[in-house]
């Protein structure tokens, strides 16, 4: 049986993942060298993508009477710390930045997979989340492909 509280929690988990993604790409932009302007443009688009997704999720949370998650996930905070430490050792090269971004994209895919496997989503939200996961998967694949080319 679907409960409103469980649905709100699931949606807020995804809000937090998208907050992580926004902060991760903001960090990636700072780590990206000027010669990699194409990555800065890509990361800016991905930030906008997560803003749009976050708005859609927040709208559903509010419609259910819940409060919108403003923070990030624990794993997101760990991801950013890991990225900071790794950047010290890798010299912020294109491959390293893209590898770190792919790590974050993998976490987002896993979060959406877990949400879609839960029993606490009505059909219309399941469809919305599947569409969002697909959008994020395209971004994941673009990052992975750019990383592979940077070898």
N, C-alpha and C positions, 0 to 999 in steps of 0.2 A: 504494500500500500504506500502511495506517495504521500509524504507529509511536507507541509510548507517549510518547516524548519530545515529539514534535510535538503530540500531543493535550494533554499537560500544559501545554505552552507556550501553546497556544490558550486553554485554560481559565484559565490564570493571567493572560493578557492581559485576559480578561473580569472576573476578580476585581479586577484593577487599575482597570479602567473603573468598576466598582461602588464601589471605594474612592474614586475621583475624585468620583463622583456623591454619595456620602455627604458628603464634605468640601465639595463645591460647595453642597449644600443647607444644610449647617451654616452656611456663609458667607452664603448667601442669607437665612437666618433672621436673622442679625445685621444684614444690610443692610435688612431689611424694617421699615417704620415700624409703630408700634403700631396705627395705624388700619387696617392691612392684616392683621389677625389671621387672616383666612381663608387668607392665603398661608402664614402660619406653620404653621397646621394642615395644609395641603396639603404643605408641604415636609417636615414631620415624618413624614407618611405615606410620602412618597417615600424618606426616609431608611430607614424600616422596610422598605420594599419592597426596597431595595438590600441591606439586611442579610440578608433572607431569601434573595435570589438569591445573594449571596456565600456563604452557608452551603451552599447546594445545590452550587455550583461547587466549593467547598473540599472537600466530601465526595467528589466525583468525583476531584479531584486526589489526595486521600489514598488512595482506592481503587486508583488507578493507581500508587501508590508515590511520588508526587511531594511536593514541599514547596510549601506554599501561599504565594502572593505576598502580602506584607504592605504593600507600598508602593502608589504611584500611578504612572500613566503619565506620560511626558514631556509629552504633550499636555494631560493633566489639570493638571499644574503650570502650564503656560502658560495654560490656561483660567482658573485661579484668579488668576494675576498679571494677566491681561487684565481680569478682573472687578474687581480692586482698582483698577486704573488708570482704567477706565471709570467706576467709581462716583464718583471724584473729580470728573469732569466732568459727571455727570448728576444729582448730588444725591440718589442712591438712591431715585428715584421708582419707583412700581409698574411702569411700563412698562419702565424700564431693568433692574430686577431680573428681571422675567420674560423680557426679551430675552436677558439673560445666561444664565438657566436654560435657555432654548430652545437656545442655542448648545451647552451641555453635553449636552442631550438629543440633539441632532443628532450629536454625537461618539459617544455611546453607540450610537445606531442604526447608524452607520457601522461601529463596531467589531463589532457583532453580524452585520451584513451580511457583512463580511470573514471572520469566523469561519465563518459558514454556507456561504460559497463555497469554503472550503478543503477539501482532499481528506483531511484527517487526522482526521475525526470518525466514530466508529461511529454507527450509526443511532439508538440510544437517546439519545446525547448531542446529535445533530442535532435530535431532537424536543424535548429539554429546552431547548436554546438557542433554537429557534424559538418556543417558548412564552414564554420570558423576553423575547425581542425583542418579542413581541406585547404583553406586559404593559407593557414600557417605552414602547412606541409609544403606548399609551393615555395614559400620563402625559405624554409629549411633546405629544400633541394637546391635552390639558387645559391645559398651560402655554401653548401657542401660542394657544389660544382665549381664555384670560384676558389674554394680552398684546394680542391684537387688540382686545379690549373696553376695554383701558386707554388706547387712543389718544385 
